[in-house]
Amino acid sequence: MVAGSEIARLLVERKARTKVTAGSVRNRFPGVVTEIKRDALAATVEILAGPHRILAFVTREAVDEMGLEPGMHAVATVKATNVMLELDG
């Protein structure tokens, strides 16, 4: 787990070096990796992106190759045609 004060410091630092990208900004969530859970083949990466908590389910190999660790800056890019969640009233 990463301390809240450290997350705040990293977010302020990141905001100071904002960059323009070619991709759609609405589908990109820059943030800080707060937790990584690995098993033999897969990993769950949690990113705190502003008020959003993003969970990415990826291969463990990808996480290892990227050298992801809690506290690092990362960008979650969402590419989906449809995401719907609903609860019966």
Rosetta constraint file for C-alpha pairs under 8 A:
AtomPair CA 1 CA 34 HARMONIC 6.30 0.50
AtomPair CA 1 CA 35 HARMONIC 6.21 0.50
AtomPair CA 1 CA 70 HARMONIC 7.28 0.50
AtomPair CA 2 CA 6 HARMONIC 6.77 0.50
AtomPair CA 2 CA 7 HARMONIC 6.93 0.50
AtomPair CA 2 CA 34 HARMONIC 5.90 0.50
AtomPair CA 2 CA 35 HARMONIC 7.79 0.50
AtomPair CA 2 CA 70 HARMONIC 6.72 0.50
AtomPair CA 2 CA 71 HARMONIC 6.56 0.50
AtomPair CA 3 CA 7 HARMONIC 6.49 0.50
AtomPair CA 4 CA 8 HARMONIC 6.18 0.50
AtomPair CA 5 CA 9 HARMONIC 6.21 0.50
AtomPair CA 6 CA 10 HARMONIC 6.20 0.50
AtomPair CA 6 CA 71 HARMONIC 7.80 0.50
AtomPair CA 7 CA 11 HARMONIC 6.12 0.50
AtomPair CA 7 CA 32 HARMONIC 6.94 0.50
AtomPair CA 7 CA 71 HARMONIC 7.18 0.50
AtomPair CA 8 CA 12 HARMONIC 6.25 0.50
AtomPair CA 9 CA 13 HARMONIC 6.24 0.50
AtomPair CA 10 CA 14 HARMONIC 6.04 0.50
AtomPair CA 10 CA 32 HARMONIC 7.37 0.50
AtomPair CA 10 CA 71 HARMONIC 7.86 0.50
AtomPair CA 10 CA 73 HARMONIC 7.95 0.50
AtomPair CA 11 CA 15 HARMONIC 6.10 0.50
AtomPair CA 11 CA 31 HARMONIC 7.20 0.50
AtomPair CA 11 CA 32 HARMONIC 7.42 0.50
AtomPair CA 12 CA 16 HARMONIC 6.45 0.50
AtomPair CA 13 CA 17 HARMONIC 6.91 0.50
AtomPair CA 14 CA 18 HARMONIC 6.47 0.50
AtomPair CA 14 CA 73 HARMONIC 7.98 0.50
AtomPair CA 21 CA 25 HARMONIC 7.61 0.50
AtomPair CA 23 CA 27 HARMONIC 7.93 0.50
AtomPair CA 23 CA 28 HARMONIC 7.79 0.50
AtomPair CA 24 CA 28 HARMONIC 6.84 0.50
AtomPair CA 25 CA 29 HARMONIC 7.91 0.50
AtomPair CA 27 CA 77 HARMONIC 5.63 0.50
AtomPair CA 27 CA 78 HARMONIC 5.12 0.50
AtomPair CA 27 CA 79 HARMONIC 6.94 0.50
AtomPair CA 28 CA 75 HARMONIC 6.40 0.50
AtomPair CA 28 CA 76 HARMONIC 5.75 0.50
AtomPair CA 28 CA 77 HARMONIC 4.50 0.50
AtomPair CA 28 CA 78 HARMONIC 6.41 0.50
AtomPair CA 29 CA 49 HARMONIC 5.75 0.50
AtomPair CA 29 CA 75 HARMONIC 5.38 0.50
AtomPair CA 29 CA 76 HARMONIC 4.98 0.50
AtomPair CA 29 CA 77 HARMONIC 6.28 0.50
AtomPair CA 30 CA 49 HARMONIC 5.64 0.50
AtomPair CA 30 CA 73 HARMONIC 7.32 0.50
AtomPair CA 30 CA 74 HARMONIC 5.85 0.50
AtomPair CA 30 CA 75 HARMONIC 4.08 0.50
AtomPair CA 30 CA 76 HARMONIC 6.25 0.50
AtomPair CA 31 CA 47 HARMONIC 5.90 0.50
AtomPair CA 31 CA 48 HARMONIC 5.29 0.50
AtomPair CA 31 CA 49 HARMONIC 4.05 0.50
AtomPair CA 31 CA 50 HARMONIC 6.85 0.50
AtomPair CA 31 CA 73 HARMONIC 5.78 0.50
AtomPair CA 31 CA 74 HARMONIC 5.65 0.50
AtomPair CA 31 CA 75 HARMONIC 6.06 0.50
AtomPair CA 31 CA 76 HARMONIC 7.83 0.50
AtomPair CA 32 CA 47 HARMONIC 5.34 0.50
AtomPair CA 32 CA 48 HARMONIC 5.35 0.50
AtomPair CA 32 CA 49 HARMONIC 6.61 0.50
AtomPair CA 32 CA 70 HARMONIC 7.52 0.50
AtomPair CA 32 CA 71 HARMONIC 5.82 0.50
AtomPair CA 32 CA 72 HARMONIC 5.62 0.50
AtomPair CA 32 CA 73 HARMONIC 4.61 0.50
AtomPair CA 32 CA 74 HARMONIC 5.91 0.50
AtomPair CA 33 CA 45 HARMONIC 7.03 0.50
AtomPair CA 33 CA 46 HARMONIC 5.80 0.50
AtomPair CA 33 CA 47 HARMONIC 4.37 0.50
AtomPair CA 33 CA 48 HARMONIC 6.45 0.50
AtomPair CA 33 CA 68 HARMONIC 7.87 0.50
AtomPair CA 33 CA 69 HARMONIC 6.88 0.50
AtomPair CA 33 CA 70 HARMONIC 4.86 0.50
AtomPair CA 33 CA 71 HARMONIC 5.35 0.50
AtomPair CA 33 CA 72 HARMONIC 5.47 0.50
AtomPair CA 33 CA 73 HARMONIC 6.28 0.50
AtomPair CA 33 CA 74 HARMONIC 6.50 0.50
AtomPair CA 34 CA 45 HARMONIC 7.87 0.50
AtomPair CA 34 CA 46 HARMONIC 5.64 0.50
AtomPair CA 34 CA 47 HARMONIC 5.61 0.50
AtomPair CA 34 CA 48 HARMONIC 6.50 0.50
AtomPair CA 34 CA 70 HARMONIC 4.92 0.50
AtomPair CA 34 CA 71 HARMONIC 6.07 0.50
AtomPair CA 35 CA 45 HARMONIC 6.02 0.50
AtomPair CA 35 CA 46 HARMONIC 5.14 0.50
AtomPair CA 35 CA 47 HARMONIC 7.32 0.50
AtomPair CA 35 CA 69 HARMONIC 7.73 0.50
AtomPair CA 35 CA 70 HARMONIC 5.48 0.50
AtomPair CA 36 CA 43 HARMONIC 6.83 0.50
AtomPair CA 36 CA 44 HARMONIC 5.70 0.50
AtomPair CA 36 CA 45 HARMONIC 4.63 0.50
AtomPair CA 36 CA 46 HARMONIC 6.31 0.50
AtomPair CA 36 CA 69 HARMONIC 7.15 0.50
AtomPair CA 36 CA 70 HARMONIC 6.89 0.50
AtomPair CA 37 CA 43 HARMONIC 5.42 0.50
AtomPair CA 37 CA 44 HARMONIC 5.15 0.50
AtomPair CA 37 CA 45 HARMONIC 6.64 0.50
AtomPair CA 38 CA 42 HARMONIC 6.10 0.50
AtomPair CA 38 CA 43 HARMONIC 4.29 0.50
AtomPair CA 38 CA 44 HARMONIC 6.59 0.50
AtomPair CA 38 CA 60 HARMONIC 6.29 0.50
AtomPair CA 39 CA 43 HARMONIC 6.16 0.50
AtomPair CA 39 CA 60 HARMONIC 7.15 0.50
AtomPair CA 40 CA 60 HARMONIC 7.15 0.50
AtomPair CA 41 CA 59 HARMONIC 5.96 0.50
AtomPair CA 41 CA 60 HARMONIC 5.35 0.50
AtomPair CA 41 CA 61 HARMONIC 7.36 0.50
AtomPair CA 42 CA 57 HARMONIC 7.13 0.50
AtomPair CA 42 CA 58 HARMONIC 5.79 0.50
AtomPair CA 42 CA 59 HARMONIC 4.21 0.50
AtomPair CA 42 CA 60 HARMONIC 4.44 0.50
AtomPair CA 42 CA 61 HARMONIC 7.68 0.50
AtomPair CA 43 CA 57 HARMONIC 5.89 0.50
AtomPair CA 43 CA 58 HARMONIC 5.43 0.50
AtomPair CA 43 CA 59 HARMONIC 5.65 0.50
AtomPair CA 43 CA 60 HARMONIC 4.93 0.50
AtomPair CA 43 CA 63 HARMONIC 7.20 0.50
AtomPair CA 44 CA 55 HARMONIC 6.53 0.50
AtomPair CA 44 CA 56 HARMONIC 5.57 0.50
AtomPair CA 44 CA 57 HARMONIC 4.65 0.50
AtomPair CA 44 CA 58 HARMONIC 6.37 0.50
AtomPair CA 45 CA 55 HARMONIC 5.63 0.50
AtomPair CA 45 CA 56 HARMONIC 5.11 0.50
AtomPair CA 45 CA 57 HARMONIC 6.55 0.50
AtomPair CA 45 CA 58 HARMONIC 7.66 0.50
AtomPair CA 46 CA 53 HARMONIC 6.86 0.50
AtomPair CA 46 CA 54 HARMONIC 5.66 0.50
AtomPair CA 46 CA 55 HARMONIC 4.60 0.50
AtomPair CA 46 CA 56 HARMONIC 6.49 0.50
AtomPair CA 47 CA 53 HARMONIC 5.87 0.50
AtomPair CA 47 CA 54 HARMONIC 5.09 0.50
AtomPair CA 47 CA 55 HARMONIC 6.45 0.50
AtomPair CA 47 CA 74 HARMONIC 7.47 0.50
AtomPair CA 47 CA 76 HARMONIC 7.60 0.50
AtomPair CA 48 CA 52 HARMONIC 5.95 0.50
AtomPair CA 48 CA 53 HARMONIC 4.82 0.50
AtomPair CA 48 CA 54 HARMONIC 6.37 0.50
AtomPair CA 49 CA 53 HARMONIC 6.22 0.50
AtomPair CA 49 CA 54 HARMONIC 7.11 0.50
AtomPair CA 54 CA 76 HARMONIC 7.36 0.50
AtomPair CA 56 CA 76 HARMONIC 7.71 0.50
AtomPair CA 58 CA 62 HARMONIC 6.87 0.50
AtomPair CA 58 CA 63 HARMONIC 7.42 0.50
AtomPair CA 59 CA 63 HARMONIC 6.71 0.50
AtomPair CA 60 CA 64 HARMONIC 6.17 0.50
AtomPair CA 61 CA 65 HARMONIC 6.01 0.50
AtomPair CA 62 CA 66 HARMONIC 6.10 0.50
AtomPair CA 63 CA 67 HARMONIC 6.08 0.50
AtomPair CA 63 CA 68 HARMONIC 5.58 0.50
AtomPair CA 64 CA 68 HARMONIC 6.64 0.50
AtomPair CA 68 CA 72 HARMONIC 6.86 0.50
